[in-house]
Amino acid sequence: MLKRHLRPLMLAAAAIVLLVPRSSWASEEEGPAPQAGGEGALCGGLLGLRCDSGFYCDYSNSLLCGATDATGVCRAAGPCPAVVDPVCACSGRTYPNLCELAQAGEFKAHDGPCARNPCVPSATRLCLDNRDGDDRFDVTLIWSNGLFGAPAVFARTISLDSLRVHRSGLFWFFSMDNPEMLVRVLNACAINNRYWVFASAATHFEYVLNVVDTQANRTQTYSKPFGKTPVPIMDTDAFATCP
């Protein structure tokens, strides 16, 4: 009886696959997702539509932090107006206005500057120490599969506090037992009056790593496009915010 009901559904699914041109299938070997268009065209969403060259997908008015299916609008890339109307990105970085946030590929968390409160650790946020227990450095990792142009999502964290390791942490995408990135922040104030940021990734996916010095409200951002071999981050000039 079950086979009798399933057979029509299987035939219908096969017919749909045959009717869809192979050129429209998105895969790692066959190139990017379908284009959305130019100014005002809808982009992102479940289909991962990408804007034409010279445009960016503006999710700033619709995206909730960590959403994977939000729809944005294509906007022409170019100089932003000299308007100071601060907005806070999901990464914890404050931008002068919504235009600069959107063109930086960030997602809006709320209007106004980001809070300067100490880092609060969560499933998507590492809080790394300078002095024991101060949670000075706020670290988040945003990633995208790149294949379908899907909006980015936050990586999940693995705190190493239980091992008494308070200045390093791990991020994972798919499984906690298979971490994608190690991040550490080192106090090198006695060497070159800087805090250093080191990170090592093992993924071909696109990512953006944000490290915020919550005491000085300064942010360093590191990124890698989809498909490129990750290069270790060894930034010995990251934060001139000693002590």
N, C-alpha and C positions, 0 to 999 in steps of 0.2 A: 504493500500500500504506500509506504513512504517513498519507494523508488518511483512509483507512478506519479506522485505529486512533484518530486524533485526534477524529473526529466524535462518538463516544459521550462522550468526556471533555468536549467543548465543550457538548454538550447537557445533561450533568449539571451543569456549572458554571452554565449559564443557568437551570436549574431551581432551584438553590440561591438564586441572586440573586432570583428571582421570589418564592420562598417566604419570604424574610426581609423583614419589614415595613420600609417605608421610614423609619418613625419611629425605627427602631433604628440607622440609619446615622449615623455621626458625621462631621460636616464643619464647616468654618469657618462656613458660613451657618446650619447647623441646630442649633447649640448644643453643650453639653458631652457628655462620654462618659456611659455608663450609670452609675447610682448603685450603690455597693457595699452600703450599708446603714449601720447604727449600730454600737454597741459590739460588738467581736469579729468583725465581718464582714471577710472578706478584701478587700483593695483593691490597686490598682496592677496589676501583672502585664501580660501581653500585651494585655489588653483595656483597660488604663488605668482600672479602676474607681475612682470617686471616692466618698469617704465622704459621708454625709448632713451637712447643715448642723449645726454645733456639734461636729463630730468632725474628727479629722485622721488621715492615714494614717501609721502608725508603721512605718518601714522599719528602725529602728535595730538590730534584732537579726538582720536577714537580708540587708541590702543591702551589696554590695561597691562600693567607690568607683567611680563611672562606669557601674554596671550600668544597663541600660535596661528590664529585664523582671522586676525583683524584685517579690515579693509581700509586702505589709505587712498590718497588722491595724488596723482602725478603733478609735480610742480617743477618749473624750470629752475635749474641750478644757477646760482649767481650771487652777487653781493647782497647781503642782508641789510635792511635799513638800520641806521644808527639810532636804534631805540633801546632804552634800558627798561626792560619789563621782565625781571628775572623769572625763570622757570626751573624747576628741579627735574632732572632726568631719573629714570629708574636706576641708573648706575650710581646715583648719589652725587652726581656732578651738577653744579649750577651753571646755567647758560644765561647770557644777557637778555635773550629774547627767544621766542618760539621758533623763529626762522633758523637761528644758528643751531638750536637743538636738533631740529629736523634734518638739516643738511649734514650734521655730524653723524646721522644714522642712529641717533638716540631715541628713546621712547619717553614720553612725558609721564612723570609720576604725579605732580601737582603744580599749581601756580605758586610763585614765590620761590625764594632761595631754599636750598636744602638745609635741613637742620644741622647744626654743628655738634649735636649730641654725640657722646661716645658710641662707638659701633655696638650694635646689638646682634649677636650671632643668631643665625637662623639656618634653615635647610638650604638656602641659596646664598648665604653671606658668611664669609670667614672674617673673624676679628683676630688680628695678629698683634702680639705685644711688642712694645719697645721695652718698657719696664714691666716686670711681672704683674699681670692682672690689669694693665691699663687699657687693653683692647684698642690701641691707638690707630691701627691701620685697618680700614674697611676694604675688603677685597671681594669683588664679584666677577663672574665670568659669564658672558652671554655668547651663545653659539647658534649656528644655523646649519641645516643640512646642505644648503647651497644648491641641491639638485633641482628643487622645485621652487626656489625663490621664497620659501616660507619665512615669515617673520621670525626673528630670533627669540630664543627662550633662555632662561637662566639655568646654568649648570647647577648641580647639587653638590653639597659640600661634604667633606670628611674632615672633621676636626681631629687634631692629633694631641689634644690636651690630655687625654687619658694616658698618653705615653710621656707626659711632661715635656712635650714639644709645643711651645707657645708662639713661635715665630715663623712657623711653616704650616701649610695645610694643603689638602688635595681637593680636586673637583672631579666629578664624573657626569657622564651624559646618559648612559643606558643602564649601567649596572654598578652598584657600589663596590663590587669586588674587582672592577676593571676601571680604575681611575684614568682620566685623560690628561690631567695637568697637576704638577707640583708647583707651589708658589711659596717664596720666602722673602721676608724683608729683614735686612741686616742693618744694624747701627754701626756706621763707619764714621761717626763724627770725629773720632780721634785720628782718622786717616786722611780724609779729604773734606771733612765738614759736611757730609751727606749721609742720607739713608739710601741704601742700595736695594734694588728690586731684582730678584732672580726668579726665573720661571722656566720650566721645561715641559713641553707638551708632546703628546704622542697621538695626534689625530690629523686627518686630512680635511676635517670640517672647518668651516669659517668660524672665527671667534673674535671677541673683543674682551680684553682683560682690563678692568678698572681697579686701580689701587688709590685709595683716598687716605691722606693724612688728616684725620679728623681734628687733630689739635690745631693744625695750620689751615685747614680747609683747602688743601691743594690736592689735585688729582693728576695721576699719570695714566695714560691709556695706551695699550699695546694691542695690535690687531694682526690677523692673518687671513688672507682670502681663501676661499674654498679651493681645495686641490693642491695647494702649495705645500712643499715640505716645511714643517715647522722648524724654526731656528731658535735655539735657546735664547732667552732674554737675560742679558747680563748688564743691567743699567746701573752703572756706578755713579751716575749723576742725577738720580731720580728725584730726590727731595732735598733741597737746600734749606731745611727747616730745623736744623739742630738747635738746641739739644733735644 
